């Protein structure tokens, strides 16, 4: 199978049907890969000296959990959240995927850089 045919198979499942598998799974794949890398790299850090209070922890984790839930449903019954303000085109998908990928790489490189600064070894 030629590389072009493989890519075409990812994007178009059946001839004539525009079921965009790449569009559906690229972002979850990037985020899942990021979480897996983050969890694996977290195994090598030192244990915490101090514990964060529950209210402080919830003030950080709560908004992240809420944001995650907003990503899950496809149709949110709130017009402000379900309205599209950027046209759904291949270029807008490419820009969004590139920005997400670069953002995730920045967080991973920052994590590695900061862990080297604070590691007493």
C-alpha positions in Angstrom: 0.0 0.0 0.0 1.4 3.4 -1.0 1.7 6.2 1.6 -0.8 8.4 -0.2 -3.3 5.5 -0.3 -2.9 5.0 3.4 -3.5 8.7 4.2 -6.5 8.6 1.9 -7.9 5.6 3.8 -7.5 7.5 7.1 -9.4 10.4 5.8 -12.0 8.7 3.7 -13.4 5.4 5.1 -15.6 4.6 2.1 -15.5 6.0 -1.4 -17.9 8.8 -1.8 -18.5 9.2 2.0 -16.7 12.1 3.7 -16.3 10.5 7.1 -13.1 12.2 8.3 -11.4 9.8 10.7 -8.3 11.9 10.9 -10.3 14.9 12.0 -12.1 12.9 14.7 -9.1 11.2 16.3 -6.1 13.5 15.8 -6.8 15.7 18.8 -7.7 12.9 21.3 -4.5 11.0 20.1 -2.3 14.1 20.8 -3.8 14.6 24.2 -3.7 10.9 25.2 -0.1 10.8 24.1 0.7 13.9 26.1 -1.0 12.4 29.3 0.9 9.1 28.9 4.3 10.9 28.5 3.5 13.2 31.4 2.6 10.2 33.7 5.6 8.2 32.7 8.0 11.2 33.3 6.3 11.9 36.6 7.6 8.5 37.9 11.2 9.8 38.2 10.5 13.0 40.3 11.2 13.3 44.0 8.3 12.9 46.4 6.6 16.1 47.6 8.0 17.7 50.8 4.8 19.6 51.5 1.2 18.7 50.6 -1.1 21.1 48.9 -4.4 21.8 50.7 -7.6 20.3 49.3 -9.1 23.6 48.5 -6.0 24.8 46.7 -5.9 21.5 44.7 -9.5 21.7 43.7 -9.1 25.3 42.6 -6.6 24.1 40.1 -8.1 20.7 39.1 -11.7 21.9 39.1 -11.5 24.2 36.1 -9.5 21.6 34.2 -12.2 18.9 34.8 -14.9 21.3 33.8 -13.0 22.1 30.5 -12.6 18.4 29.9 -16.4 17.9 30.2 -17.0 20.7 27.8 -14.9 18.9 25.2 -16.9 15.7 25.5 -20.4 16.4 24.1 -20.8 17.2 20.5 -24.0 19.2 20.9 -24.1 21.5 24.0 -27.5 22.9 24.5 -26.1 26.4 24.9 -26.0 28.5 21.7 -23.0 30.5 22.8 -20.9 27.3 23.3 -22.2 25.4 20.3 -21.9 28.3 17.7 -19.0 28.1 15.3 -16.9 31.2 15.0 -14.2 29.8 12.7 -15.2 28.2 9.4 -14.7 24.4 9.3 -12.1 24.1 6.5 -9.0 22.0 6.1 -6.7 25.1 6.7 -8.5 25.9 10.0 -8.1 22.2 11.1 -4.4 22.3 10.1 -3.8 25.6 12.1 -5.6 24.2 15.1 -3.8 20.9 15.0 -0.4 22.7 14.6 -1.1 25.1 17.5 -2.2 22.2 19.7 0.8 20.1 18.8 3.3 23.0 19.4 1.6 23.9 22.7 1.8 20.3 23.9 5.5 20.2 22.9 6.2 23.4 24.8 4.6 22.0 28.0 6.7 18.8 27.7 9.9 20.7 27.0 9.2 23.1 29.9 8.5 20.1 32.2 11.9 18.6 31.2 13.7 21.9 31.6 12.2 22.7 34.9 12.8 19.2 36.3 16.5 19.6 35.5 16.7 23.0 37.3 15.0 21.7 40.4 16.6 18.3 40.6 19.4 18.3 43.2 21.1 15.3 41.6 
